[in-house]
Amino acid sequence: MISVVVIDDEQKARETIITILGMSKIDIEVVGEADSVEAGYEMILAKHPDLVLMDITLFDGTGFDLLRKFEKIYFKVIFITAHEEYALMAFKFSALDYILKPLTAGDLLKAVEKANESKLHDETELKI
């Protein structure tokens, strides 16, 4: 199972993401959601997700500000944003994927599948 935290300052966007995740054939559990850098940071610390789906621009900063709060990023990150100009920076933060809004179910489900494959690969490496 993949545990997911969704971080976006728009409630409708969070609801859409969660609805699409419900369509996945992968075993996914949304363990929390947040609308800001601070709330997202607290949610990640509390829930220890495998995957964080987040927007770039939030009420109190950026997704990059949130990631900078962590000494080590132990979770996968997929950015879902309307801002294409941040793509290069996102990959410098080891983003697994970068999806432009308007979000499509196909794009999100492909990205989550990639996260699942990456998680399985990581678990295999740890068992060796």
Residue frames as qw, qx, qy, qz and C-alpha x, y, z in Angstrom:
[[0.000, 0.888, 0.459, 0.000, 0.00, 0.00, 0.00],
 [0.374, 0.313, -0.019, 0.873, 1.11, 3.54, -0.77],
 [0.210, -0.748, -0.473, 0.415, 0.32, 6.17, 1.84],
 [0.323, 0.489, 0.294, 0.755, -0.30, 9.61, 0.34],
 [0.122, -0.654, -0.341, 0.664, -0.50, 13.18, 1.59],
 [0.333, 0.646, 0.456, 0.513, -2.11, 15.75, -0.72],
 [0.277, -0.573, -0.187, 0.749, -1.01, 19.39, -0.36],
 [0.188, 0.438, 0.460, 0.749, -2.76, 22.13, -2.35],
 [0.019, 0.164, 0.361, -0.918, -4.17, 25.47, -1.26],
 [0.523, 0.011, -0.270, -0.808, -7.36, 24.87, -3.26],
 [0.568, -0.056, 0.713, -0.408, -9.83, 22.49, -1.61],
 [0.812, 0.444, 0.071, -0.371, -11.42, 21.59, -4.95],
 [0.477, 0.615, -0.627, -0.038, -8.02, 20.59, -6.33],
 [0.189, -0.334, 0.867, -0.317, -7.40, 18.35, -3.28],
 [0.711, 0.177, 0.495, -0.468, -10.84, 16.78, -3.70],
 [0.739, 0.564, -0.234, -0.285, -10.20, 16.12, -7.40],
 [0.250, 0.550, -0.791, 0.101, -6.83, 14.49, -6.68],
 [0.380, -0.160, 0.814, -0.410, -8.33, 12.29, -3.97],
 [0.783, 0.344, 0.245, -0.456, -11.22, 11.28, -6.24],
 [0.640, 0.591, -0.465, -0.158, -8.81, 10.30, -9.03],
 [0.003, -0.452, 0.860, -0.235, -6.65, 8.34, -6.59],
 [0.647, 0.023, 0.595, -0.477, -9.77, 6.35, -5.73],
 [0.811, 0.479, -0.085, -0.326, -9.84, 5.14, -9.35],
 [0.181, 0.638, -0.747, -0.033, -6.37, 3.62, -9.14],
 [0.920, -0.025, -0.371, -0.126, -5.87, -0.12, -9.26],
 [0.452, 0.297, -0.613, 0.575, -2.95, 0.37, -6.90],
 [0.544, -0.623, -0.537, 0.166, -3.61, 0.05, -3.17],
 [0.218, 0.409, -0.132, 0.876, -3.51, 3.70, -2.05],
 [0.366, -0.711, -0.559, 0.219, -4.50, 5.33, 1.21],
 [0.109, 0.686, -0.037, 0.718, -4.76, 9.11, 1.49],
 [0.573, -0.356, -0.582, 0.454, -3.56, 9.61, 5.06],
 [0.199, -0.685, -0.280, 0.643, -3.85, 13.39, 5.11],
 [0.380, 0.670, 0.331, 0.546, -4.23, 16.65, 3.28],
 [0.351, -0.589, -0.184, 0.704, -3.05, 20.19, 3.85],
 [0.356, 0.863, 0.323, 0.156, -3.38, 23.64, 2.31],
 [0.000, 0.966, -0.242, 0.094, -0.10, 25.34, 3.29],
 [0.483, 0.523, -0.630, 0.309, 3.62, 24.87, 3.83],
 [0.219, -0.402, 0.664, -0.591, 3.26, 24.72, 7.62],
 [0.818, -0.026, 0.297, -0.492, 0.22, 22.43, 7.63],
 [0.856, 0.397, -0.322, -0.085, 1.88, 20.22, 5.00],
 [0.272, 0.528, -0.706, 0.385, 5.07, 19.97, 7.02],
 [0.460, -0.268, 0.615, -0.582, 3.16, 18.99, 10.15],
 [0.897, 0.162, 0.074, -0.405, 1.06, 16.46, 8.21],
 [0.719, 0.467, -0.511, 0.067, 4.14, 14.82, 6.68],
 [0.041, 0.452, -0.745, 0.489, 5.86, 14.60, 10.07],
 [0.613, -0.132, 0.502, -0.596, 2.75, 13.09, 11.65],
 [0.888, 0.252, 0.156, -0.353, 1.82, 10.62, 8.89],
 [0.374, -0.460, 0.733, 0.333, 5.19, 9.60, 7.33],
 [0.785, 0.498, 0.166, -0.330, 3.73, 9.14, 3.81],
 [0.728, 0.011, 0.520, 0.447, 5.34, 7.22, 0.98],
 [0.325, 0.409, 0.477, 0.707, 4.18, 9.83, -1.52],
 [0.001, 0.623, 0.304, -0.721, 3.39, 13.55, -1.39],
 [0.316, 0.569, 0.549, 0.524, 1.30, 15.13, -4.14],
 [0.214, -0.699, -0.290, 0.618, 1.64, 18.90, -3.97],
 [0.346, 0.897, 0.206, 0.181, 1.14, 22.18, -5.71],
 [0.564, 0.263, -0.155, 0.768, 4.03, 24.61, -6.14],
 [0.060, -0.390, 0.136, -0.909, 2.26, 27.72, -4.85],
 [0.424, -0.493, -0.741, 0.169, 0.65, 27.54, -1.43],
 [0.230, -0.920, -0.284, -0.142, -0.85, 30.16, 0.91],
 [0.457, -0.863, 0.175, 0.124, 2.34, 30.68, 2.89],
 [0.249, -0.627, 0.642, 0.365, 5.09, 29.84, 0.42],
 [0.632, 0.428, -0.513, -0.393, 6.01, 27.19, -2.11],
 [0.992, -0.080, -0.076, -0.066, 6.31, 23.44, -2.23],
 [0.653, 0.436, -0.391, 0.481, 10.06, 24.01, -2.42],
 [0.204, -0.601, 0.410, -0.655, 9.93, 25.91, 0.89],
 [0.880, -0.297, 0.131, -0.347, 8.20, 22.88, 2.38],
 [0.946, 0.179, -0.199, 0.182, 10.82, 20.45, 1.04],
 [0.343, 0.611, -0.424, 0.573, 13.66, 22.64, 2.33],
 [0.559, -0.598, 0.279, -0.502, 12.35, 22.06, 5.87],
 [0.985, -0.146, 0.086, -0.034, 13.44, 18.42, 5.69],
 [0.303, -0.685, 0.621, 0.233, 17.04, 17.44, 6.27],
 [0.111, -0.125, 0.921, 0.351, 16.37, 14.27, 4.26],
 [0.655, 0.162, -0.090, -0.733, 13.37, 13.75, 1.98],
 [0.276, -0.143, 0.947, -0.082, 12.28, 10.17, 2.68],
 [0.549, 0.500, 0.601, -0.295, 9.12, 10.28, 0.54],
 [0.376, 0.268, 0.593, 0.660, 8.46, 10.51, -3.18],
 [0.125, 0.576, 0.206, -0.781, 7.16, 13.83, -4.53],
 [0.304, 0.453, 0.655, 0.523, 4.87, 14.53, -7.47],
 [0.035, 0.337, 0.124, -0.933, 4.14, 18.17, -8.21],
 [0.196, 0.613, 0.723, 0.252, 0.73, 19.07, -9.61],
 [0.159, -0.596, -0.125, 0.777, 0.74, 22.71, -10.65],
 [0.481, 0.822, 0.306, -0.013, -0.27, 25.31, -13.20],
 [0.058, -0.922, 0.316, 0.217, 3.28, 26.71, -13.24],
 [0.932, 0.317, -0.012, 0.177, 5.41, 25.09, -15.93],
 [0.294, 0.823, -0.346, 0.342, 8.34, 27.40, -15.22],
 [0.476, -0.643, 0.529, -0.284, 9.24, 25.51, -12.02],
 [0.982, 0.117, -0.102, -0.111, 9.72, 22.09, -13.64],
 [0.611, 0.491, -0.487, 0.386, 13.53, 22.20, -13.67],
 [0.186, -0.517, 0.547, -0.631, 13.65, 23.23, -10.02],
 [0.864, -0.199, 0.150, -0.438, 11.22, 20.42, -9.16],
 [0.942, 0.208, -0.249, 0.091, 13.52, 17.82, -10.63],
 [0.287, 0.560, -0.549, 0.550, 16.44, 19.30, -8.69],
 [0.493, -0.360, 0.510, -0.606, 14.39, 18.35, -5.62],
 [0.034, -0.114, 0.990, 0.074, 14.18, 14.80, -7.03],
 [0.645, 0.218, 0.222, -0.698, 10.52, 15.07, -8.00],
 [0.507, 0.069, 0.851, 0.118, 9.24, 11.80, -9.37],
 [0.274, 0.529, 0.654, 0.467, 6.90, 13.62, -11.76],
 [0.005, 0.327, 0.096, -0.940, 5.61, 17.09, -12.65],
 [0.178, 0.530, 0.797, 0.228, 2.00, 17.32, -13.80],
 [0.021, -0.032, -0.071, -0.997, 0.54, 20.50, -15.23],
 [0.284, 0.522, 0.655, -0.466, -2.98, 21.61, -14.40],
 [0.766, -0.196, 0.142, -0.595, -5.63, 21.18, -15.56],
 [0.314, -0.317, 0.888, -0.106, -5.11, 17.72, -14.11],
 [0.748, 0.115, -0.435, -0.488, -6.24, 14.65, -16.02],
 [0.880, -0.315, 0.281, -0.218, -6.94, 11.31, -14.39],
 [0.923, 0.327, -0.090, 0.181, -4.63, 9.58, -16.87],
 [0.339, 0.696, -0.403, 0.489, -1.65, 11.79, -16.03],
 [0.446, -0.597, 0.461, -0.482, -2.10, 11.38, -12.29],
 [0.956, -0.124, 0.203, -0.170, -2.67, 7.64, -12.42],
 [0.806, 0.463, -0.235, 0.283, 0.44, 7.15, -14.58],
 [0.100, 0.694, -0.468, 0.538, 2.50, 9.17, -12.13],
 [0.680, -0.450, 0.402, -0.417, 1.17, 7.22, -9.15],
 [0.991, 0.136, -0.005, 0.006, 1.94, 3.98, -10.97],
 [0.549, 0.602, -0.383, 0.436, 5.50, 5.23, -11.42],
 [0.285, -0.628, 0.479, -0.544, 5.64, 5.99, -7.68],
 [0.914, -0.208, 0.225, -0.267, 4.41, 2.50, -6.89],
 [0.896, 0.349, -0.174, 0.211, 7.04, 0.92, -9.13],
 [0.242, 0.675, -0.444, 0.537, 9.69, 3.09, -7.51],
 [0.585, -0.519, 0.401, -0.477, 8.51, 2.06, -4.02],
 [0.993, -0.005, 0.082, -0.079, 8.60, -1.62, -4.96],
 [0.696, 0.532, -0.302, 0.376, 12.10, -1.15, -6.38],
 [0.088, -0.682, 0.466, -0.557, 13.24, 0.58, -3.17],
 [0.802, -0.364, 0.315, -0.355, 11.80, -2.21, -1.02],
 [0.964, 0.228, -0.091, 0.106, 13.54, -4.85, -3.15],
 [0.435, 0.632, -0.417, 0.487, 16.86, -3.05, -2.73],
 [0.375, -0.614, 0.443, -0.535, 16.40, -2.89, 1.04],
 [0.937, -0.181, 0.176, -0.239, 15.71, -6.62, 1.30],
 [0.823, 0.437, -0.313, 0.183, 18.93, -7.65, -0.47]]
